[in-house]
């Protein structure tokens, strides 16, 4: 019988995924794109998009 060492998957996945902030940014962009295409989104999603866009306007990238 061979003994196989396997790395725990959680740290490997954590290091492989984009940061949570980057993932959320992509979701905001997706939701805003759907809104801009005229797709009806729930009110709380629209409020979330607006809030995120306000933050980006108040604190632009340099």
VEXMARTI-204932 format. One line per field, with one value per residue (C-alpha): x, y, z; residue number from 1. Coordinates in Angstrom, 2 decimals, always signed. Layout:
REM VEXMARTI-204932
u = (X;...)
v = (Y;...)
w = (Z;...)
i = (NUM;...)
//
This chain:
REM VEXMARTI-204932
u = (+0.00;+1.33;+0.95;+0.05;+0.49;-2.19;-2.05;-5.16;-7.34;-8.56;-5.27;-4.58;-7.96;-7.67;-4.34;-5.62;-8.83;-8.85;-9.31;-12.84;-12.72;-11.86;-14.66;-17.18;-16.03;-16.75;-20.22;-20.99;-19.88;-22.04;-25.10;-24.55;-24.22;-27.50;-29.17;-27.77;-29.21;-32.66;-32.93;-35.13;-33.19;-34.47;-34.49;-31.86;-29.48;-30.00;-29.32;-26.15;-24.93;-25.64;-23.84;-20.77;-20.72;-20.93;-17.94;-15.95;-16.86;-15.88;-12.62;-11.38;-8.25;-5.27)
v = (+0.00;+3.40;+6.34;+9.49;+12.90;+15.32;+18.99;+20.34;+21.76;+24.87;+26.81;+25.78;+27.08;+30.26;+31.10;+30.25;+32.30;+36.04;+38.18;+38.54;+42.24;+41.46;+38.89;+41.38;+44.02;+41.61;+40.91;+44.64;+45.10;+42.15;+43.49;+46.99;+45.54;+43.66;+46.85;+48.82;+46.22;+46.89;+43.69;+44.19;+43.60;+43.52;+46.85;+45.75;+44.81;+48.20;+49.90;+47.82;+48.85;+52.51;+52.32;+50.71;+53.26;+56.11;+54.73;+54.50;+58.09;+59.36;+57.42;+57.15;+55.28;+57.57)
w = (+0.00;-1.00;+1.29;-0.58;+0.87;-0.22;+0.48;+2.16;-0.60;+1.24;+1.29;-2.29;-3.44;-1.40;-3.00;-6.50;-6.46;-7.10;-4.01;-2.66;-3.54;-7.16;-7.32;-5.92;-8.41;-11.26;-9.84;-9.60;-13.21;-14.29;-12.48;-13.88;-17.39;-17.00;-15.72;-18.67;-21.08;-19.65;-17.66;-14.62;-11.43;-7.85;-6.03;-3.53;-6.35;-7.98;-4.63;-4.24;-7.70;-6.95;-3.61;-5.18;-8.01;-5.48;-3.59;-6.83;-7.72;-4.25;-4.25;-7.86;-8.84;-9.20)
i = (1;2;3;4;5;6;7;8;9;10;11;12;13;14;15;16;17;18;19;20;21;22;23;24;25;26;27;28;29;30;31;32;33;34;35;36;37;38;39;40;41;42;43;44;45;46;47;48;49;50;51;52;53;54;55;56;57;58;59;60;61;62)
//
